[in-house]
Amino acid sequence: MLYPPTMRYRVKTSRPEGEVAIPGSKSHTIRALVCGLLAGGESAIEAPLDSADTRSCLAMVQSFGAGVREESGRWIVSGRGGRPVVPDDVVDVGNSGTSLYMGLGVAALAEGISVFTGDGQIRSRPAGPLLASLRDLGCMAESTRGNDIPPLVIRGRMKGGRTSVEAHTSQYLSSLLLAAPCADGETRIEVPLLNEAPYVAMTLSWMDRLGIEYKNDGMKRFVIPGGQSYRPFTGSIPADFSSAAFFIVAAAVTGSRITLKGLDLADTQGDRAVVDIVESMGARVERGERAITIEGGTLKGGTFDLNAIPDALPALAVAGCLARGETRLVNVPQARLKETDRIAVMRSELSKMGADIEEKPDGLVIRGGGLKGALLHGHGDHRVVMALSVAGMAAGGETTIDTAESAAVTFPAFGELMSSLGADIELLED
């Protein structure tokens, strides 16, 4: 459930401890919805993440003709067999960049014109490389203002062909990969640049599971035959490592012990690497079946390449502030292209808490020394708000973060679950 848009978190020094069940993966839920739309027949998505972003995707697939029936703990999707219909109205994806980019590929399969928009953050998200590839493959794909950002207009139908895409965000490539099997002819994709490779691996795992044929040459080249069909499916959504990252870091920086239930270390989610990173920094980790326990200790800095896991930058920036020595978060320039410029935003807000933190073109350099409470701006970015809330638990005094309502984009229960573990976090209305 969305909070009213005038909320803030008030956080005091505290040590959250105990067990918590992590909600489902946003990335898997959105891919499941898109695959359900493209499949024929009915697909059952069990234990989906129910959040603002996934609701945006659910509405998007419905606008392209999917039937969606909500039952207790699952969503039933009636697909279009690779032939989406043209929406009756403009498709508004809210704050969901993943729904925007995946939706552009879906629109390329519809025989007509589709228009996409979103909130203010979405209307600043670049889509140029994906639009260019869709044009290569037989579509009309334009920005209404000629600047490659939404509102965007797509006219299908995708015929196939050859294209090259620089995937500054992996979602450009994932969108093409999911749509290409349903195109009229064969698609060949060259990938001279790929960030966030684990998310493409996740997309490919869905294609494998649902009977799609393709050739993959080391994530550099793909050949996808056209005229294929996705099989309908029934499956459960695994817990979300991107959401778990905030609990992992909370345990590490407060010296507490938290067991996270539902996580599968064999899953394709890239953010599972956060477990290894905090362990290398000095936290103790116990790995079980569908459960991981993190116990904080004396943390030390290090150098961590976040190219595959840009969503982890806000949380790991907090860990760096509470570690001894220097922490370098590197090779993650695409973090500037998310809901906010997260490199600049985290430097700005953590500096208000007394952090010695330096902004680089592709990341952050942090010299640990502790944090103090402060009044902070969450910038309407769910991951920034949650990371700063964790910082408040480890800081001295009281911390207040505005735009707390944005946590509902991916993690509506964040505050409640942290509070259930004993964190001193309170949601307030301005």
Sequence and secondary structure as in RCSB ss.txt:
>XXXX:A:sequence
MLYPPTMRYRVKTSRPEGEVAIPGSKSHTIRALVCGLLAGGESAIEAPLDSADTRSCLAMVQSFGAGVREESGRW
IVSGRGGRPVVPDDVVDVGNSGTSLYMGLGVAALAEGISVFTGDGQIRSRPAGPLLASLRDLGCMAESTRGNDIP
PLVIRGRMKGGRTSVEAHTSQYLSSLLLAAPCADGETRIEVPLLNEAPYVAMTLSWMDRLGIEYKNDGMKRFVIP
GGQSYRPFTGSIPADFSSAAFFIVAAAVTGSRITLKGLDLADTQGDRAVVDIVESMGARVERGERAITIEGGTLK
GGTFDLNAIPDALPALAVAGCLARGETRLVNVPQARLKETDRIAVMRSELSKMGADIEEKPDGLVIRGGGLKGAL
LHGHGDHRVVMALSVAGMAAGGETTIDTAESAAVTFPAFGELMSSLGADIELLED
>XXXX:A:secstr
    SSEEEEEES    EEEE  B HHHHHHHHHHHHHBSSEEEEES   SHHHHHHHHHHHHTT EEEEETTEE
EEE  TT     SS EE TT HHHHHHHHHHHTTSSSEEEEE STTGGG   HHHHHHHHHTT EEEETTSSSSS
SEEEE     EEEEEEESSHHHHHHHHHHGGGSSS EEEEEEEES HHHHHHHHHHHHHTT   EEETTTEEEE 
SS  B   EEE  B HHHHHHHHHHHHHHT EEEEES  TTSS GGGHHHHHHHHHT EEEEETTEEEEE    B
  EEE TT GGGHHHHHHHHHTSBSEEEEES GGGGGSSS HHHHHHHHHHHTT EEEEETTEEEEE    B  E
E  TT HHHHHHHHHHHHHSBSEEEEE GGGGGGT TTHHHHHHHTT EEEEEE 
